Amino acid sequence: MRETEETEYDRSRLAGLSRRTALRLAGVVGAAVSAGPLWTGRASAASPIVKPLPADKFVVYGSNAEMRWESMSGQGELVPVDRFFVRDHTETPRIDAAGWRLKLWGSGLRGAPPEDRPVEFGYDDLRRLPSRTVTARIECAGNGRSFFTSQQGQRVEGTAWGLGAVGVARWRGVPLGTVLRRAGLTTSAVDILPKGLDREYVTGGVNLGRVRRPLPVRKALRDVLLAYEMNGEPLPPDHGFPVRLVVPDWIGISSIKWLGRIEVADRPLYSPWNTQYYRLVGPGYPAGGELVTRQNTKSAFELPWAATLGGGREHVLRGRSWSGTGRVRRVEVSTDGGRTWRHTTPMGAGHGWQRWAIPWRPPGPGSYTVRARATDSSGVTQPDVAPYNTQGYLFGAVVAHPVTVT
């Protein structure tokens, strides 16, 4: 099954659910049961995030922190750890690598090991396996959510991200397929269900358990990484230490942090994170919504929001564009409210996203709106209006970025 068929696969999975089962899987009936975490401490009482969050690099939303795009000015392809965005459901756990184990179990493994007698890999076991290094982007499905309201006048639920819930890093680790095969993957395996070791997520008085979301085995074998390094260093606590998944081009929730368990099954698997959340719900979508898997196409300027630029001289506008459906083929910029567009000059190798630049000499002082739109290799171009969904996922429309010239 190709990745593009995941929506059809999802529909066939949900078609077999009874109403009671669907409610239970969504966390409405009962509470999730799971083993205790391997804590050695937590984030400070003042912040659920461990690393410093200086105001010139982040906009903070409780346990989430958005990268300020102006902090990437002058940076290369990769986002430094000190400004990489943070998305948590609860808080950052502190885990002892020496006591950590990755536990695999289920009907999709040879001998169908039960959950209480799983196949186990320690941290050193993984590091002894042949490694792979990839440059890949991770992006929250809600990145750009605030523009549904501010730009399109639509009410949506969730954290009001700008465009900074995205980052590209160089990840090193073991291909997930290597570990699955060593654990005894069978040809009948259909789904895997990775689960994190962060604290159980409780919302509306309902315990949904630890963060977990199914992946089709075909995707797991294709390009998913069990990462233990980020930009040449061990994973920082906020980004998944000791081991996390990196699932290229799919929404960030798929790249489970603080990975601890993986169920491997010969049947479809479910969790609240694919039955209740991360579904496109609203006009034009089927009953029950449509599963969100791949990211869409976006562009951002390396400028402060409502930036102030000096008049009477030429400026170089820089930014980055990216897509989950193909490499970025071209980026155009408008400095006159979208009436005319000019092609930008690409910069760098284009791994993870495409950097670009374009000169601009403002005709005079005043208020301007600059826009950037990307087209990828599959022919997808950013639209003027993003299709609405109630939870504000996948805002991919061209963003109107205000600038004042003095």
Secondary structure as the mmCIF struct_conf table of DSSP 4:
data_model
#
loop_
_struct_conf.conf_type_id
_struct_conf.id
_struct_conf.beg_label_comp_id
_struct_conf.beg_label_asym_id
_struct_conf.beg_label_seq_id
_struct_conf.end_label_comp_id
_struct_conf.end_label_asym_id
_struct_conf.end_label_seq_id
HELX_RH_3T_P HELX_RH_3T_P1 GLU A 3 GLU A 5
HELX_RH_AL_P HELX_RH_AL_P1 GLU A 6 ALA A 15
TURN_TY1_P TURN_TY1_P1 GLY A 16 GLY A 16
HELX_RH_AL_P HELX_RH_AL_P2 ARG A 19 LEU A 25
TURN_TY1_P TURN_TY1_P2 ALA A 26 GLY A 27
BEND BEND1 VAL A 28 GLY A 30
HELX_LH_PP_P HELX_LH_PP_P1 ALA A 35 PRO A 37
STRN STRN1 TRP A 39 ARG A 42
BEND BEND2 ALA A 43 ALA A 43
TURN_TY1_P TURN_TY1_P3 ALA A 45 ALA A 46
BEND BEND3 PRO A 48 PRO A 48
BEND BEND4 LYS A 51 LYS A 51
TURN_TY1_P TURN_TY1_P4 ALA A 55 LYS A 57
STRN STRN2 PHE A 58 TYR A 61
TURN_TY1_P TURN_TY1_P5 GLY A 62 SER A 63
STRN STRN3 ASN A 64 MET A 67
HELX_LH_PP_P HELX_LH_PP_P2 ARG A 68 ARG A 68
HELX_RH_3T_P HELX_RH_3T_P2 TRP A 69 MET A 72
TURN_TY1_P TURN_TY1_P6 SER A 73 GLY A 74
BEND BEND5 GLU A 77 LEU A 78
HELX_LH_PP_P HELX_LH_PP_P3 VAL A 79 PRO A 80
HELX_RH_3T_P HELX_RH_3T_P3 VAL A 81 ARG A 83
STRN STRN4 VAL A 86 VAL A 86
BEND BEND6 HIS A 89 THR A 90
STRN STRN5 PRO A 93 ILE A 95
HELX_RH_3T_P HELX_RH_3T_P4 ALA A 97 GLY A 99
STRN STRN6 ARG A 101 TRP A 105
BEND BEND7 GLY A 106 GLY A 106
TURN_TY1_P TURN_TY1_P7 SER A 107 GLY A 108
STRN STRN7 LEU A 109 LEU A 109
TURN_TY1_P TURN_TY1_P8 ARG A 110 GLY A 111
TURN_TY1_P TURN_TY1_P9 GLU A 115 ASP A 116
BEND BEND8 ARG A 117 ARG A 117
STRN STRN8 VAL A 119 GLY A 122
HELX_RH_AL_P HELX_RH_AL_P3 TYR A 123 ARG A 128
BEND BEND9 LEU A 129 LEU A 129
HELX_LH_PP_P HELX_LH_PP_P4 PRO A 130 SER A 131
STRN STRN9 ARG A 132 GLU A 139
TURN_TY1_P TURN_TY1_P10 ALA A 141 ARG A 145
HELX_RH_AL_P HELX_RH_AL_P4 SER A 146 SER A 150
TURN_TY1_P TURN_TY1_P11 GLN A 151 GLN A 152
BEND BEND10 GLY A 158 GLY A 158
BEND BEND11 LEU A 163 LEU A 163
BEND BEND12 ALA A 165 ALA A 165
STRN STRN10 VAL A 166 PRO A 175
HELX_RH_AL_P HELX_RH_AL_P5 LEU A 176 ALA A 183
TURN_TY1_P TURN_TY1_P12 GLY A 184 GLY A 184
STRN STRN11 LEU A 185 LEU A 185
TURN_TY1_P TURN_TY1_P13 THR A 187 SER A 188
STRN STRN12 ASP A 191 GLY A 196
BEND BEND13 ASP A 198 ASP A 198
HELX_LH_PP_P HELX_LH_PP_P5 ARG A 199 TYR A 201
STRN STRN13 VAL A 202 THR A 203
TURN_TY1_P TURN_TY1_P14 GLY A 204 GLY A 205
STRN STRN14 VAL A 206 ASN A 207
BEND BEND14 ARG A 210 ARG A 210
STRN STRN15 ARG A 212 ARG A 212
STRN STRN16 LEU A 215 PRO A 216
HELX_RH_AL_P HELX_RH_AL_P6 VAL A 217 ASP A 223
STRN STRN17 LEU A 225 MET A 230
TURN_TY1_P TURN_TY1_P15 ASN A 231 GLY A 232
STRN STRN18 GLU A 233 PRO A 234
HELX_LH_PP_P HELX_LH_PP_P6 LEU A 235 PRO A 236
HELX_RH_3T_P HELX_RH_3T_P5 PRO A 237 HIS A 239
TURN_TY1_P TURN_TY1_P16 GLY A 240 PRO A 242
STRN STRN19 ARG A 244 VAL A 246
TURN_TY1_P TURN_TY1_P17 PRO A 248 ASP A 249
STRN STRN20 TRP A 250 TRP A 250
HELX_RH_3T_P HELX_RH_3T_P6 GLY A 252 SER A 254
BEND BEND15 SER A 255 SER A 255
BEND BEND16 LYS A 257 TRP A 258
STRN STRN21 LEU A 259 ALA A 265
BEND BEND17 ASP A 266 ARG A 267
HELX_RH_AL_P HELX_RH_AL_P7 PRO A 272 THR A 275
TURN_TY1_P TURN_TY1_P18 GLN A 276 GLN A 276
BEND BEND18 TYR A 277 TYR A 278
STRN STRN22 ARG A 279 LEU A 280
BEND BEND19 GLY A 282 GLY A 282
TURN_TY1_P TURN_TY1_P19 PRO A 283 GLY A 284
BEND BEND20 TYR A 285 TYR A 285
TURN_TY1_P TURN_TY1_P20 ALA A 287 GLY A 288
STRN STRN23 GLU A 290 LEU A 291
STRN STRN24 ARG A 294 ARG A 294
STRN STRN25 LYS A 298 PHE A 301
BEND BEND21 GLU A 302 LEU A 303
TURN_TY1_P TURN_TY1_P21 TRP A 305 ALA A 306
STRN STRN26 ALA A 307 LEU A 309
BEND BEND22 GLY A 311 ARG A 313
STRN STRN27 HIS A 315 TRP A 322
BEND BEND23 GLY A 324 GLY A 326
STRN STRN28 VAL A 328 SER A 334
BEND BEND24 THR A 335 ASP A 336
TURN_TY1_P TURN_TY1_P22 GLY A 337 GLY A 338
BEND BEND25 ARG A 339 THR A 340
STRN STRN29 ARG A 342 HIS A 343
HELX_LH_PP_P HELX_LH_PP_P7 THR A 344 THR A 344
STRN STRN30 THR A 345 MET A 347
BEND BEND26 GLY A 348 GLY A 348
BEND BEND27 HIS A 351 TRP A 353
STRN STRN31 GLN A 354 TRP A 360
BEND BEND28 PRO A 363 PRO A 365
STRN STRN32 GLY A 366 ASP A 376
TURN_TY1_P TURN_TY1_P23 SER A 377 SER A 378
BEND BEND29 GLY A 379 GLY A 379
STRN STRN33 THR A 381 THR A 381
BEND BEND30 ASP A 384 VAL A 385
HELX_LH_PP_P HELX_LH_PP_P8 ALA A 386 TYR A 388
TURN_TY1_P TURN_TY1_P24 THR A 390 GLN A 391
BEND BEND31 ALA A 397 ALA A 397
HELX_LH_PP_P HELX_LH_PP_P9 VAL A 398 VAL A 399
STRN STRN34 HIS A 401 VAL A 405
#
